[in-house]
């Protein structure tokens, strides 16, 4: 089982979540590729599962300069793929994650679970949920 984890992090919060997701997936026996979005391309689509991490930015949207263009480039190719989402936020109620999940489902992707969100720095519960996401992706 190969899992690609692609993330963008400005403050380190989403990166910490990505590391916890990777830890969970590795503990479940998966081969893990952990990539900052600047290093990712559509080759991640060859993985058995794709886990994407991005914080809420602006008016509860994905980061615009790197992450949104990458996601848009693979969005139409997610049909039948196992996909998981995670990210942090500082305001609002998680609307960006609900919108993002809808985009995955509309594209035909199979959500592993609801997206994992953390308010600012991920606490123990959020990191545990990230590890669980990684474990679920490996099954």
N, C-alpha and C positions, 0 to 999 in steps of 0.2 A: 504494500500500500504506500503510494507516494502522495504526499501532501505538500502543496505550495502555500506558503503564508506570505502575503504581500501587504505592506503597511506603509502609512505616512504618519510621521509624528513630529510635531513642532516643539513640544515641551518635554518629551520623554514618556508621557503618560500612556499613549497608545503603543509605543515601543515596549514598555513594561508588560502591557497586555499581550502583545505579540510573542514575547519571550515565554509568558506563561502558557499560551496556546501551544507553542512549539514544545514546551516541556511535557504537557499532557499528551500530545500526539506521539512524541518519542517514547514516553513511558508505556504507551499502548502498542508499541512495536512498529510505528510508521517510520518511513524514510521521510525526513522533513527538509524542505528547502525554505529558508527564512530570508526574505528579500525586502529591503526598502524599495518603495515603488520606483525610484529612479533607476534601479537595477533590474526591474522586471520587464518582461515582454509577453507576447501571447503564447510563448512556450509553456507558460504555467497551465494552459488549457489541457496539456497532455497528462497532468496529474489526476489522480483518482478523486481528490477533493481540493477545493480552492478556498482558502480562508483569507478574508480581506479585512483590514483594519484601517479606519480613518476617523479622526475626531470630527465633531460638528464644527463648522466654520460659519462665519457671517450669519445669515438668516437661516440657520440650521440646514446647512448643505455640506457636501463633500468638499474637501480642499480643492481649490480651482486650478492651480497652476500645474500640478503634477498628478494628483490622484484622480480627479474627475476625467481628464483626458485618457488616462490609462484605463479606467473603468469603462468609459464609453467605447474604447477600442475593443474590449472583450465582451461587453454586455450582450450583444446579439449572438454570441457564440456559447452562451451558458446553458443552452437547452440540454436537459438531461444530466447536467453536472451537479455534484454535491457541493453546496456552497455554504459557508458560515461567515458571519459578520461580527465585528467587534469595534469598539471605539469609545472615546471619552468625550465629555461635553462639560460646559461651564455654565450654561443657561438653558432655558427652555425645558421641555419635558421629554426629549428623545424623539421628536418628530422626524429628525433627519434619518434615524435608524428605521422607523416605520416606512418612510418614503423609499429608502434604499432597499428594504426587504421587498416592497411592492415591485420595484424595478427588477429584482432577481426573479420573482415569481412570474412577472409579465414576460420575461425573457425565456421562461421555461426551465429555469434552474430549480433545483430541489434544495430548499433550506434545511440544513441539518437541525437547527433549532432556532428560536427567536434570537436576534442579535444580542450580544452581551454589551451592556453599556456601563460606564463608570462616571460618576460626577467628579471631575478633576482627576487627581491621582487615584489610581485604583486601590481600593482597600482589600483586606483579606478576602472578603466575600466575592468581590469582582475578580480577583486573581484566581480564586477557586473556580469560579464560573468559567473563566478563560481556560483553565486546565481541563475542565469537563468538556468544553467545546472541542478542544484538541483530541481528547480521548474519543468522543463521539464521532469525530471525523475519521478516526482510524478504524472504525468498526464497519 
